[in-house]
Amino acid sequence: MTFHSPYAFLLLLLIPVLLWVRRFGFGRGRRASIRFSTTRHAARAGRSLRQRLAFLPLLLRVLAIVMLVTALARPQKGLEQVRDLNKGIAIEMVVDRSSSMAAEMSFEGRRMNRLEIVKRVFEKFVLGDGDELDGRPNDLVGMVSFARYAETICPLTLAHGALPRFLETVKLANPQSVEDGTAIGDAIALAAARLEKAEEAMARQAPDREDKYEIESKVMILLTDGQQTAGKRHPIEAAKLAAEWGVKIYTIAVGDDESVMSQNTIFGPLLRSAMGQGADTRTLQAIADETGGKFFEARDAKALAGIYREIDELERSEIESLRFMDYKELFLPFAIGAFLLVTLEVVLSCTLFRKIP
């Protein structure tokens, strides 16, 4: 907890002054009183509980002043800006969203299409699952999706909290529309270009840093269940471009011959065998070899999770992480507490501890 106006605590120095004024200050001699010839017999009677607690209204008033001064100091929770030197890599996730990704597999006891499973496993890879995956808090992470056309879904960023919202925007391509297709080469080229500019992306996040950003390791994770059917660039041509820019590509062929697709009919959901030629494993292997990466086959969701655990062991380079957090104002509880204490003090002074005259 921090305080926006800590000098407000200087007002607490007035408390001893106020207590002295109350005890010895102005107007003390003009207070009303009743004179008795002797108080010896009253002293023998002892003190009641009410007399023992006579200090309570004054104590409540002092505590109310303390809480009010604390509220004026504006307590806050949060961090303006945190810089810490971390080791990480720049990672671009390149995911196929063509209509063939609608084929279903079993995931955590449920039947889900391949695209949804890929998104959930990738989210756990980045944010962690509390078990086998610790997450990638120190890495730059971005995402590119593709069908007939490749597009940037999430720019390279350390703000991983926004990733789930970006993933929600990734939808299956409509098989009846012109957007359906598989442009693997264009997707690789786009993701490689994003990674090639990773240092510039980091420089924009921390413009006050004097030395240049240097990210030693750049990785692309390409996941598809099909073959190149669209796009301007051939996958191998795009892979050579990525290799020139120092980008390592890990390729994943997802799905198997037993995958099924769910189709809604008037009689309810109908399961049918997934159509398509399957992933071009030879090309995916060549892409990985060209860039110094590795080729994987994920025939089910369990294998896909295992692949991400293996990729999680990638080398980590040194980058500066930069995070922002808005302050949360905490003065309100103190102000309310001061109000309640003053109210209680007034009520007790007018009832239980009322003085006559």
C-alpha positions in Angstrom: 0.0 0.0 0.0 1.2 3.5 -0.9 0.0 7.0 -0.1 -0.6 9.6 -2.7 -0.3 12.5 -0.1 1.8 11.2 2.8 2.3 14.8 4.1 -1.3 14.7 5.3 -0.1 12.6 8.2 1.4 15.8 9.6 -2.1 16.7 10.7 -1.8 13.9 13.4 0.6 16.3 15.2 -2.5 18.3 16.1 -4.0 15.5 18.2 -1.7 16.2 21.3 -2.5 19.9 20.9 -6.3 19.2 20.9 -6.0 16.9 23.9 -4.1 19.6 25.8 -6.7 22.3 24.9 -9.4 19.9 26.0 -7.7 19.3 29.4 -6.1 22.7 30.2 -7.1 25.0 27.4 -9.4 28.0 26.9 -12.7 28.1 28.7 -11.7 25.4 31.2 -12.5 27.7 34.2 -16.0 28.7 32.9 -17.4 25.1 32.9 -20.5 24.6 35.0 -20.1 22.7 38.3 -21.9 21.7 41.5 -20.0 22.3 44.7 -19.9 19.7 47.6 -18.5 20.2 51.1 -16.6 16.9 50.8 -16.1 14.1 48.3 -14.6 11.7 50.8 -17.7 9.5 51.0 -18.0 9.4 47.2 -14.4 8.3 46.8 -15.1 5.4 49.2 -18.0 4.2 47.0 -15.5 3.3 44.2 -15.9 3.7 40.5 -18.7 2.3 38.4 -18.2 0.7 35.0 -19.6 3.8 33.4 -16.9 5.9 35.2 -14.2 3.4 34.2 -15.2 3.8 30.5 -15.6 7.6 30.6 -12.5 7.9 28.3 -14.3 6.0 25.5 -15.9 9.0 23.7 -12.6 10.8 23.6 -10.8 7.7 22.3 -13.4 7.3 19.6 -12.9 10.9 18.5 -9.1 10.4 18.4 -9.5 7.3 16.3 -11.9 9.1 14.0 -9.3 11.8 13.4 -6.6 9.2 12.7 -8.8 7.5 10.1 -9.9 10.7 8.5 -6.3 11.9 8.2 -5.4 8.5 6.7 -8.2 8.9 4.1 -6.8 12.4 3.3 -3.4 10.8 2.6 -5.2 8.7 -0.2 -4.0 5.2 0.4 -3.6 3.3 -2.9 -2.9 -0.3 -3.9 -1.1 -1.1 -7.2 2.0 -0.4 -9.2 2.6 2.5 -11.6 5.3 0.8 -13.5 7.5 -2.3 -12.8 10.6 -3.1 -14.7 12.4 -6.3 -14.0 15.1 -8.0 -16.1 13.7 -11.4 -17.2 14.6 -14.2 -19.6 12.1 -14.9 -22.3 11.5 -15.5 -25.9 9.3 -14.0 -28.6 6.6 -16.6 -29.6 4.1 -16.4 -32.4 1.3 -18.9 -32.4 0.1 -19.6 -36.0 -3.2 -21.5 -36.0 -5.3 -22.9 -38.8 -9.0 -21.9 -38.6 -10.2 -23.4 -41.8 -13.5 -25.4 -41.8 -11.7 -28.7 -41.5 -10.7 -27.7 -37.9 -14.4 -28.3 -37.0 -13.5 -32.0 -36.7 -14.0 -33.2 -33.1 -11.7 -34.8 -30.6 -12.1 -35.7 -27.0 -10.8 -33.1 -24.5 -11.1 -33.3 -20.7 -14.1 -35.7 -21.1 -15.9 -33.6 -23.7 -16.2 -33.7 -27.5 -14.9 -30.4 -28.9 -13.7 -29.3 -32.3 -10.0 -29.0 -33.0 -9.9 -25.3 -33.1 -11.4 -24.9 -29.6 -9.0 -27.5 -28.2 -6.1 -25.7 -29.8 -7.2 -22.4 -28.3 -7.6 -23.9 -24.8 -4.3 -25.7 -24.8 -2.5 -22.6 -26.1 -4.1 -20.5 -23.3 -2.8 -22.9 -20.7 0.6 -22.9 -22.4 0.8 -19.1 -22.0 -1.0 -18.6 -18.7 -0.2 -21.9 -17.0 -2.5 -24.6 -15.7 -1.4 -24.8 -12.1 0.0 -28.3 -12.7 2.4 -29.2 -15.5 2.5 -25.9 -17.3 3.9 -22.8 -15.4 3.0 -20.4 -18.1 5.2 -17.9 -20.0 4.9 -14.7 -18.0 8.3 -13.4 -19.2 7.8 -14.0 -22.9 6.4 -11.9 -25.7 3.5 -13.7 -27.1 1.5 -13.0 -30.3 -1.0 -14.9 -32.5 -1.8 -15.2 -36.2 -4.7 -17.2 -37.6 -5.3 -18.2 -41.2 -7.8 -19.8 -43.5 -7.7 -18.4 -47.1 -6.1 -15.3 -45.7 -3.7 -14.8 -42.8 -4.4 -12.1 -40.2 -2.8 -10.9 -36.9 -5.1 -11.7 -34.0 -2.9 -10.6 -31.1 0.3 -8.5 -31.5 3.4 -9.5 -29.6 2.8 -8.4 -26.0 3.6 -9.2 -22.4 0.0 -8.3 -21.3 -1.1 -11.9 -21.4 -4.3 -11.2 -19.4 -5.8 -10.0 -22.7 -5.1 -13.2 -24.5 -8.4 -15.0 -23.7 -10.4 -12.1 -25.3 -8.3 -12.3 -28.4 -8.8 -16.1 -28.6 -12.5 -15.6 -28.5 -12.4 -13.8 -31.8 -10.8 -16.8 -33.6 -13.7 -18.6 -35.3 -14.0 -21.4 -37.8 -14.2 -20.3 -41.4 -17.5 -20.8 -43.1 -17.1 -23.8 -45.5 -19.6 -22.1 -47.9 -17.8 -18.8 -48.1 -14.8 -17.6 -50.0 -12.8 -17.2 -46.8 -12.3 -20.9 -46.4 -9.0 -22.3 -47.4 -5.5 -23.0 -46.0 -2.9 -20.3 -46.7 0.0 -21.8 -44.7 2.7 -19.9 -46.6 1.1 -16.5 -46.1 0.6 -17.2 -42.4 4.2 -18.1 -41.9 5.4 -15.0 -43.7 3.1 -12.7 -41.7 4.2 -14.3 -38.4 7.8 -14.1 -39.3 7.5 -10.5 -40.2 5.9 -9.8 -36.7 8.8 -11.6 -35.0 11.4 -9.8 -37.2 10.0 -6.5 -35.8 9.8 -7.8 -32.2 12.6 -5.5 -31.0 10.7 -2.5 -32.3 7.6 -3.7 -30.5 9.5 -3.8 -27.3 11.0 -0.4 -27.9 7.5 1.1 -28.3 6.5 -0.4 -24.9 9.5 1.2 -23.1 10.6 4.3 -25.1 12.7 5.7 -22.2 15.1 2.8 -22.3 18.5 3.9 -23.6 20.0 0.6 -24.8 18.6 -1.4 -27.6 16.3 -4.4 -27.1 17.8 -7.7 -28.2 15.7 -10.8 -28.3 18.0 -13.8 -28.9 15.3 -16.4 -29.6 12.3 -16.1 -31.8 9.9 -19.0 -32.1 6.9 -19.8 -34.2 4.4 -22.6 -33.4 2.5 -23.5 -36.6 -0.5 -25.8 -36.1 -2.6 -27.1 -39.0 -4.7 -30.1 -40.0 -4.6 -29.5 -43.8 -2.5 -28.7 -46.8 -1.8 -25.5 -48.7 -4.8 -24.6 -50.8 -4.6 -20.8 -51.0 -2.2 -17.9 -50.6 0.5 -16.3 -52.6 3.6 -17.8 -50.9 4.6 -21.5 -50.8 5.2 -22.8 -47.3 8.8 -23.7 -48.0 9.5 -20.3 -49.5 8.0 -18.6 -46.4 10.1 -20.9 -44.2 13.3 -19.8 -45.9 12.3 -16.2 -45.3 11.7 -17.0 -41.6 15.1 -18.7 -41.4 16.8 -15.6 -42.8 15.2 -13.6 -40.0 16.4 -16.1 -37.3 12.9 -17.5 -36.6 12.7 -21.2 -35.5 9.4 -22.9 -36.5 7.8 -25.8 -34.6 5.2 -27.4 -36.7 2.3 -29.5 -35.4 0.0 -31.7 -37.5 -3.2 -32.2 -35.6 -5.9 -34.8 -36.1 -6.2 -38.4 -37.3 -8.3 -40.5 -39.6 -10.9 -41.2 -36.9 -11.8 -37.6 -36.3 -15.5 -36.8 -36.7 -17.5 -33.6 -37.3 -20.8 -32.7 -35.7 -23.5 -31.3 -38.0 -26.9 -30.0 -36.8 -29.9 -31.5 -38.5 -33.7 -31.4 -37.9 -33.1 -34.7 -36.0 -30.4 -33.2 -33.8 -26.6 -33.3 -34.0 -25.3 -35.8 -36.5 -21.8 -37.1 -36.4 -19.9 -37.9 -39.6 -16.3 -38.6 -40.5 -14.1 -35.6 -41.1 -13.5 -34.9 -44.8 -10.2 -33.7 -46.2 -6.8 -35.0 -47.1 -5.2 -34.5 -43.7 -2.1 -32.6 -42.8 0.8 -32.3 -45.2 3.3 -33.9 -42.8 6.1 -33.9 -45.4 5.9 -30.1 -45.9 5.5 -29.5 -42.2 8.7 -31.6 -41.5 10.5 -29.6 -44.2 9.5 -26.3 -42.7 10.8 -27.4 -39.3 14.0 -28.7 -40.8 14.6 -25.5 -42.8 14.4 -23.3 -39.7 16.0 -25.6 -37.1 12.7 -26.4 -35.4 10.9 -29.7 -34.8 7.9 -31.4 -36.3 5.2 -33.0 -34.1 2.1 -35.0 -34.7 -0.9 -34.6 -32.3 -3.4 -37.4 -33.0 -5.4 -36.4 -30.0 -5.8 -33.7 -27.4 -3.5 -35.5 -24.9 -0.7 -35.6 -27.4 -1.2 -31.9 -28.2 -0.8 -31.0 -24.5 2.3 -33.1 -24.3 3.8 -31.3 -27.3 3.2 -27.9 -25.7 4.9 -29.2 -22.5 7.9 -30.1 -24.6 7.9 -26.7 -26.3 7.7 -25.1 -22.8 11.3 -26.2 -22.3 12.5 -23.8 -25.0 15.5 -21.6 -24.4 14.8 -18.3 -22.8 16.5 -15.0 -23.7 16.9 -11.8 -21.7 14.4 -9.1 -22.2 13.0 -6.4 -20.1 9.4 -6.9 -19.1 7.2 -3.8 -18.7 3.9 -4.0 -17.0 1.4 -1.3 -16.0 -1.3 -1.4 -13.3 -3.8 1.2 -12.4 -3.9 2.4 -8.8 -6.9 1.3 -6.7 -8.0 4.0 -4.3 -8.5 2.7 -0.7 -9.5 6.0 1.1 -13.2 5.2 1.2 -13.1 2.5 3.9 -11.1 4.9 6.1 -13.5 7.8 5.5 -16.5 5.6 6.3 -14.8 4.3 9.4 -14.2 7.8 10.6 -17.8 8.7 10.0 -19.0 5.7 12.0 -16.6 6.4 14.9 -17.8 10.0 15.1 -21.4 8.8 15.0 -20.8 6.3 17.8 -19.0 8.9 19.9 -21.9 11.4 19.6 -24.5 8.7 20.4 -22.5 7.6 23.5 -22.0 11.2 24.6 -25.7 11.9 24.4 -26.8 8.7 26.2 -24.6 6.5 28.3 -21.9 9.0 29.0 -24.1 12.1 29.1 -22.9 14.7 31.6 -25.2 17.0 33.7 -24.7 19.9 33.7 
